[in-house]
Amino acid sequence: MEIYDVCIAGGGTAGAIAAIQSGRLGAKTILIEMTGQLGGTMTSGGVSAPAYFWSPLRQIIAGIGWEIATKCQQLGGANIPDFTVRNPRRPSYHLGVNAPLWAILCEEACIQAGVHIHYHEVFFKVAKHDSEFWHVETVGKNCHHSFLTREIVDCTGDANIVAMLGLPRTRDEIRQPGTLEFRIGGIDPNTLNADAVQKAYDQAMADGTLKHGDFCYANRPFIDYIKSGGGNLQHVFGADSTTSPLLTQANIDGHQGLLRMLRFLKTVPGCEGAKITYMADDCTARDTWRIVGETTVTYDDYMNARHFPDAVAYTLYFIDVHNDTGTYQEFLPPEKVPTLPLGCLIPKDAERIMVAGRILASDKLAHSALRVEASCMAMGQAAGAAAAMGALRKMPSRSVPLADLRQALRDHGAIVP
């Protein structure tokens, strides 16, 4: 039976970076990804604008994620803004990248780090083999793999591995809606009468041509939808990626909402040429399950920029809760930069398993800021390093000396508090 040091579950925003870091530290690493590309929300989900690598005052996240971003720019697939110029509207800037290029650059980095990539596979069984190894089984199209691994990093986005092991998870009673990313072209907003467009939209909502969530911002004029051309403008209520049937339903709901919108637009004078120019592979869920961790990051921790004693990365975004009418937001003052504790990536009372990404231990409000992509990359690098170092030293990842972990992260370009 094949033996690995580290198994990365999910090759999304956090998982791809975790795998690269684990491989670069010399751990024999296997990466299991259910789709055919790396990047997750950034690629298959279409949210290809990670934030925030910089605070209003300085760079706070670097490392492998920043390395991939700069490689994207070198190949014409990113336009890194001048972060030293303050953004008048937000704490910093999103960094737009070409999604296909991001995926294949992550893949290249994994190959160069010796990572064994398994696309189109999902986890079938995970169980303790002995005090040192997990026994893992995965299945895919006409294949079934069985192997041992010393460490697992759950980057599934839904804490699927944590659930398989019977470790505690939590979720909010009222969760945020999901979004299907798309782009609509063929319309020149400058030729439109905003009042006439609004009247047509209001009528479509009243008679059921459109449904609640097809345009998610109830407090904004509909002309904003057309000017934006799509993107993060749809809400899929109840979107859940935890299981294939639930993700299927979320995708169907997102697709049909987009189809309703296209048919409506073609009835609006001046919008007859409307066409779909892009649609993401999957509807993205903002939150499903989170782990019960050794440390839980709370709203107060976040808004007070608490410096955790076991901090392994910085993080920055604003409180951003999507709801029935749009979003609820709260912003930090420019001098405050929260930190990410290692404990929020460790399932409570568990060994030889870490997590990274949106399943970290946090409360609802803190989670709405922590789940963003640059922060997930920083988590992935920290978890990948801890898992690799634990496996190579024949000790549980949670027992790796914090000073050694921090130094390894710095050696690989990360900014550590």
C-alpha positions as CSV (number, residue, x, y, z in Angstrom):
1,M,0.0,0.0,0.0
2,E,1.3,3.5,-0.9
3,I,2.4,5.6,2.0
4,Y,2.4,9.4,2.1
5,D,3.5,12.0,4.6
6,V,0.7,14.4,3.9
7,C,-2.7,14.2,2.2
8,I,-4.3,17.4,1.1
9,A,-8.1,17.1,0.9
10,G,-9.3,19.6,-1.8
11,G,-7.2,21.6,-4.2
12,G,-9.0,24.9,-3.8
13,T,-7.8,28.3,-2.8
14,A,-6.3,27.0,0.5
15,G,-5.6,23.4,-0.6
16,A,-3.4,24.2,-3.6
17,I,-1.2,26.4,-1.5
18,A,-1.1,23.8,1.3
19,A,0.0,21.1,-1.1
20,I,2.8,23.3,-2.7
21,Q,4.1,24.2,0.8
22,S,4.1,20.6,2.0
23,G,5.9,19.4,-1.1
24,R,8.5,22.2,-0.9
25,L,9.4,21.1,2.6
26,G,10.2,17.7,1.4
27,A,7.1,15.8,2.5
28,K,5.6,13.1,0.2
29,T,2.3,14.8,-0.6
30,I,-0.9,13.6,-2.3
31,L,-3.6,16.1,-3.3
32,I,-7.1,14.9,-3.9
33,E,-9.3,17.3,-5.9
34,M,-12.9,16.5,-7.1
35,T,-12.7,18.7,-10.2
36,G,-10.2,18.8,-13.0
37,Q,-8.3,21.9,-12.0
38,L,-6.9,23.6,-8.9
39,G,-8.0,26.9,-7.4
40,G,-11.6,26.1,-6.2
41,T,-13.6,29.3,-5.7
42,M,-11.0,31.3,-7.6
43,T,-11.2,29.1,-10.7
44,S,-14.2,26.8,-10.8
45,G,-16.2,29.3,-8.7
46,G,-15.2,32.3,-10.8
47,V,-14.3,34.6,-7.9
48,S,-10.9,35.3,-9.4
49,A,-10.0,38.5,-7.5
50,P,-8.3,37.6,-4.2
51,A,-8.2,40.0,-1.3
52,Y,-6.5,41.4,0.7
53,F,-2.7,41.0,0.4
54,W,-2.1,44.5,1.7
55,S,-3.6,46.6,4.5
56,P,-4.0,50.3,3.9
57,L,-0.4,50.7,5.3
58,R,1.7,47.7,4.3
59,Q,1.7,44.2,2.8
60,I,0.4,41.6,5.3
61,I,0.1,38.4,3.2
62,A,2.9,37.2,0.9
63,G,4.3,33.7,0.5
64,I,3.2,31.2,-2.1
65,G,-0.1,32.9,-2.9
66,W,1.6,36.1,-3.7
67,E,4.3,34.2,-5.7
68,I,1.5,32.8,-7.9
69,A,-0.1,36.2,-8.3
70,T,3.2,37.7,-9.5
71,K,3.8,34.9,-11.9
72,C,0.3,35.6,-13.3
73,Q,1.3,39.2,-13.8
74,Q,4.5,38.2,-15.6
75,L,2.4,36.2,-18.1
76,G,-0.2,38.9,-18.6
77,G,-2.8,37.3,-16.4
78,A,-2.9,39.8,-13.6
79,N,-2.6,43.5,-13.0
80,I,-1.2,44.1,-9.6
81,P,-2.3,47.6,-8.4
82,D,-0.2,50.1,-6.6
83,F,-1.2,49.1,-3.1
84,T,0.6,52.2,-1.6
85,V,-2.2,54.4,-3.1
86,R,-5.1,54.3,-0.7
87,N,-8.4,52.9,-1.9
88,P,-11.0,55.6,-1.0
89,R,-13.8,53.0,-0.8
90,R,-12.4,49.9,0.7
91,P,-9.5,48.9,3.1
92,S,-7.4,47.8,0.1
93,Y,-7.7,46.4,-3.4
94,H,-8.8,43.1,-4.8
95,L,-6.2,41.6,-7.2
96,G,-7.8,40.4,-10.4
97,V,-6.2,37.3,-12.0
98,N,-6.9,35.2,-15.0
99,A,-8.5,32.1,-13.6
100,P,-7.3,29.5,-16.0
101,L,-3.7,30.8,-15.7
102,W,-4.0,30.7,-11.9
103,A,-5.1,27.0,-12.1
104,I,-2.3,25.9,-14.3
105,L,0.4,27.9,-12.4
106,C,-0.7,26.2,-9.2
107,E,-0.6,22.9,-11.0
108,E,2.9,23.6,-12.2
109,A,4.1,24.6,-8.7
110,C,2.6,21.3,-7.3
111,I,4.4,19.3,-10.0
112,Q,7.7,21.0,-9.3
113,A,7.2,20.4,-5.6
114,G,6.7,16.7,-6.2
115,V,3.0,16.7,-5.3
116,H,1.0,13.7,-6.5
117,I,-2.2,15.2,-8.0
118,H,-5.3,13.1,-8.3
119,Y,-8.1,15.0,-10.1
120,H,-11.7,13.8,-10.4
121,E,-11.5,11.8,-7.1
122,V,-13.5,12.1,-3.9
123,F,-13.0,10.7,-0.4
124,F,-14.8,7.4,0.2
125,K,-13.4,6.5,3.6
126,V,-11.0,7.9,6.2
127,A,-10.1,6.1,9.4
128,K,-7.3,5.7,11.9
129,H,-4.9,2.9,10.8
130,D,-2.7,3.1,13.9
131,S,-1.2,5.8,16.2
132,E,0.9,7.2,13.3
133,F,-1.2,6.7,10.1
134,W,-4.6,7.4,8.6
135,H,-6.1,4.9,6.1
136,V,-7.7,6.8,3.2
137,E,-9.8,5.5,0.4
138,T,-10.8,7.6,-2.6
139,V,-12.9,6.8,-5.6
140,G,-13.2,8.3,-9.1
141,K,-14.2,7.4,-12.6
142,N,-13.5,3.6,-12.8
143,C,-10.8,3.8,-10.1
144,H,-10.5,3.1,-6.3
145,H,-7.4,4.1,-4.4
146,S,-6.3,3.1,-1.0
147,F,-3.3,4.5,0.9
148,L,-1.8,5.5,4.2
149,T,-0.9,9.0,5.3
150,R,0.7,10.5,8.4
151,E,-1.1,13.8,8.2
152,I,-4.3,15.2,6.6
153,V,-5.2,18.8,5.8
154,D,-8.9,19.2,5.3
155,C,-9.4,22.0,2.7
156,T,-12.7,20.7,1.4
157,G,-14.6,23.9,2.2
158,D,-17.2,21.9,4.0
159,A,-15.1,20.0,6.6
160,N,-15.9,16.7,4.9
161,I,-12.9,14.9,6.3
162,V,-13.6,16.2,9.8
163,A,-17.1,14.9,9.5
164,M,-15.9,11.4,8.3
165,L,-13.7,11.2,11.4
166,G,-16.6,12.1,13.7
167,L,-15.1,15.3,14.9
168,P,-17.4,18.1,15.9
169,R,-18.6,20.7,13.4
170,T,-20.9,23.7,13.6
171,R,-23.0,25.7,11.2
172,D,-25.2,28.8,11.5
173,E,-29.0,28.3,11.6
174,I,-29.3,31.1,9.0
175,R,-26.5,30.9,6.5
176,Q,-25.4,33.3,3.9
177,P,-26.8,32.8,0.3
178,G,-24.4,31.5,-2.4
179,T,-23.7,33.1,-5.8
180,L,-23.2,31.9,-9.3
181,E,-20.7,34.1,-11.0
182,F,-21.4,35.1,-14.6
183,R,-21.0,37.9,-17.1
184,I,-23.6,39.4,-19.4
185,G,-22.5,41.3,-22.5
186,G,-24.2,42.8,-25.6
187,I,-25.6,45.8,-23.8
188,D,-24.5,49.4,-23.9
189,P,-25.7,50.9,-20.5
190,N,-25.1,54.5,-21.8
191,T,-28.0,54.1,-24.3
192,L,-30.5,53.1,-21.6
193,N,-33.1,55.1,-19.7
194,A,-32.5,54.2,-16.1
195,D,-36.1,54.9,-15.0
196,A,-37.6,52.8,-17.8
197,V,-35.3,50.0,-17.0
198,Q,-36.2,50.2,-13.3
199,K,-39.9,50.2,-14.2
200,A,-39.5,47.1,-16.3
201,Y,-37.5,45.3,-13.5
202,D,-40.1,46.2,-10.9
203,Q,-42.9,44.8,-13.1
204,A,-40.9,41.6,-13.7
205,M,-40.5,41.1,-9.9
206,A,-44.1,41.8,-9.3
207,D,-45.4,39.3,-11.9
208,G,-42.9,36.6,-11.1
209,T,-40.8,36.8,-14.3
210,L,-37.9,37.3,-12.0
211,K,-37.5,35.9,-8.5
212,H,-36.0,37.3,-5.3
213,G,-32.2,36.9,-5.5
214,D,-31.9,37.0,-9.3
215,F,-30.6,40.5,-8.5
216,C,-29.4,40.4,-5.0
217,Y,-29.2,44.0,-4.0
218,A,-32.8,45.1,-3.3
219,N,-31.7,48.5,-2.2
220,R,-29.8,49.4,-5.4
221,P,-31.2,50.5,-8.8
222,F,-31.4,47.8,-11.4
223,I,-29.3,49.8,-13.8
224,D,-26.4,48.9,-11.6
225,Y,-26.8,45.3,-12.6
226,I,-26.5,46.1,-16.3
227,K,-23.6,48.4,-15.7
228,S,-21.7,45.8,-13.8
229,G,-22.5,43.1,-16.4
230,G,-23.0,40.4,-13.8
231,G,-20.4,39.1,-11.4
232,N,-21.4,39.0,-7.7
233,L,-25.0,40.1,-8.3
234,Q,-27.0,37.0,-7.7
235,H,-28.0,35.3,-4.5
236,V,-28.8,31.6,-4.3
237,F,-30.7,31.1,-1.1
238,G,-29.8,27.9,0.8
239,A,-26.8,27.2,-1.4
240,D,-24.9,24.3,0.1
241,S,-21.9,22.5,-1.3
242,T,-21.7,19.8,1.5
243,T,-22.9,16.9,-0.7
244,S,-23.2,16.3,-4.4
245,P,-27.1,16.5,-4.3
246,L,-27.0,19.8,-2.4
247,L,-24.4,21.3,-4.8
248,T,-26.4,20.0,-7.7
249,Q,-29.5,21.9,-6.5
250,A,-27.5,25.1,-5.8
251,N,-26.1,24.9,-9.4
252,I,-29.6,24.4,-10.9
253,D,-31.0,27.3,-8.8
254,G,-28.2,29.5,-10.0
255,H,-28.5,28.5,-13.6
256,Q,-32.2,29.0,-13.7
257,G,-31.9,32.4,-12.1
258,L,-29.4,33.4,-14.8
259,L,-31.7,32.1,-17.5
260,R,-34.7,34.1,-16.1
261,M,-32.6,37.2,-16.1
262,L,-31.4,36.7,-19.7
263,R,-34.9,36.2,-21.0
264,F,-36.1,39.3,-19.1
265,L,-33.3,41.5,-20.3
266,K,-34.1,40.6,-23.9
267,T,-37.6,42.2,-23.4
268,V,-36.1,45.5,-22.2
269,P,-35.7,48.1,-24.9
270,G,-32.0,48.6,-25.6
271,C,-31.1,45.2,-24.1
272,E,-32.2,42.9,-26.9
273,G,-28.6,41.9,-27.6
274,A,-28.0,40.6,-24.1
275,K,-25.9,37.4,-24.1
276,I,-24.1,35.3,-21.5
277,T,-20.3,35.6,-22.1
278,Y,-19.2,33.6,-19.0
279,M,-20.6,31.3,-16.4
280,A,-18.7,29.7,-13.6
281,D,-18.5,25.9,-13.3
282,D,-20.1,25.9,-9.9
283,C,-22.3,28.0,-7.7
284,T,-20.2,29.0,-4.7
285,A,-21.4,28.6,-1.1
286,R,-20.2,31.3,1.3
287,D,-20.5,29.2,4.4
288,T,-21.6,25.6,5.3
289,W,-19.8,23.8,8.1
290,R,-16.9,25.0,10.3
291,I,-14.8,23.0,12.7
292,V,-14.9,23.2,16.5
293,G,-11.3,24.1,17.0
294,E,-8.8,24.5,19.8
295,T,-9.3,28.3,19.3
296,T,-12.4,30.1,17.9
297,V,-11.9,33.5,16.4
298,T,-14.7,35.7,17.5
299,Y,-16.1,39.0,16.2
300,D,-14.5,40.8,19.1
301,D,-11.2,39.2,18.4
302,Y,-11.4,40.3,14.8
303,M,-12.6,43.9,15.3
304,N,-10.0,44.4,18.0
305,A,-7.3,42.9,15.8
306,R,-6.3,40.5,18.6
307,H,-2.7,39.3,18.4
308,F,-3.0,35.6,19.2
309,P,0.0,34.1,21.0
310,D,0.0,31.3,18.3
311,A,-0.6,33.6,15.4
312,V,0.8,32.2,12.1
313,A,-0.5,34.8,9.6
314,Y,-2.2,38.1,9.2
315,T,-5.7,38.5,7.7
316,L,-7.7,41.4,6.5
317,Y,-11.2,42.1,5.1
318,F,-14.3,43.7,6.4
319,I,-17.3,42.1,8.1
320,D,-19.3,41.1,5.0
321,V,-22.5,39.2,5.7
322,H,-24.7,38.5,2.7
323,N,-28.4,38.4,3.5
324,D,-31.9,38.7,2.0
325,T,-31.5,42.3,0.9
326,G,-27.8,42.6,0.0
327,T,-25.0,42.8,2.5
328,Y,-24.2,44.0,6.1
329,Q,-20.7,45.4,6.4
330,E,-18.4,46.7,9.1
331,F,-14.9,48.1,8.5
332,L,-11.7,48.1,10.6
333,P,-9.7,51.3,11.1
334,P,-6.6,51.3,8.8
335,E,-4.1,50.6,11.6
336,K,-5.8,47.4,12.7
337,V,-4.8,44.1,11.2
338,P,-6.2,40.9,12.8
339,T,-4.1,37.7,13.1
340,L,-4.9,34.0,12.5
341,P,-4.1,31.6,15.3
342,L,-2.8,28.1,14.6
343,G,-5.5,26.9,17.0
344,C,-8.3,27.8,14.7
345,L,-6.9,25.4,12.2
346,I,-6.8,22.4,14.6
347,P,-9.9,20.4,15.3
348,K,-10.5,20.2,19.0
349,D,-8.8,17.3,20.8
350,A,-7.6,15.8,17.5
351,E,-4.1,14.9,16.2
352,R,-2.5,14.6,12.8
353,I,-5.2,16.6,11.1
354,M,-5.3,20.3,10.3
355,V,-7.8,22.4,8.3
356,A,-7.5,25.5,6.1
357,G,-9.9,27.7,4.3
358,R,-13.4,28.8,5.2
359,I,-13.9,25.9,7.6
360,L,-11.7,27.4,10.3
361,A,-13.1,27.8,13.8
362,S,-14.8,31.1,14.0
363,D,-18.1,32.7,14.8
364,K,-20.5,33.9,12.1
365,L,-19.4,37.5,11.9
366,A,-15.7,36.9,12.1
367,H,-16.1,34.1,9.5
368,S,-17.6,36.6,7.0
369,A,-14.3,38.4,7.0
370,L,-11.9,35.4,7.4
371,R,-13.2,33.4,4.5
372,V,-11.7,35.5,1.8
373,E,-9.1,34.2,-0.7
374,A,-5.8,35.8,0.3
375,S,-6.5,34.8,3.9
376,C,-7.3,31.2,2.8
377,M,-4.0,31.1,1.0
378,A,-2.1,32.2,4.2
379,M,-4.0,29.5,6.2
380,G,-3.2,26.9,3.6
381,Q,0.5,27.7,3.7
382,A,0.5,27.5,7.5
383,A,-1.4,24.2,7.6
384,G,0.6,22.7,4.9
385,A,3.9,23.6,6.6
386,A,2.7,22.3,10.0
387,A,1.5,19.0,8.5
388,A,4.7,18.5,6.5
389,M,6.9,19.3,9.5
390,G,5.0,17.0,11.8
391,A,5.1,14.1,9.3
392,L,8.8,14.5,8.7
393,R,9.6,14.7,12.4
394,K,7.3,11.8,13.2
395,M,5.2,13.9,15.6
396,P,1.7,15.2,15.3
397,S,1.4,18.5,13.4
398,R,0.0,20.3,16.4
399,S,3.1,19.4,18.4
400,V,5.6,21.1,16.0
401,P,7.3,23.9,17.9
402,L,5.7,27.2,17.0
403,A,9.0,28.9,16.6
404,D,10.1,26.3,14.1
405,L,6.8,26.6,12.2
406,R,7.1,30.3,12.0
407,Q,10.6,30.2,10.8
408,A,9.8,27.7,8.1
409,L,7.0,30.0,6.9
410,R,9.3,32.9,6.8
411,D,11.8,30.9,4.9
412,H,9.2,30.3,2.2
413,G,8.2,33.9,1.9
414,A,5.3,34.2,4.3
415,I,4.7,37.2,6.5
416,V,4.4,36.0,10.1
417,P,3.2,38.1,13.0
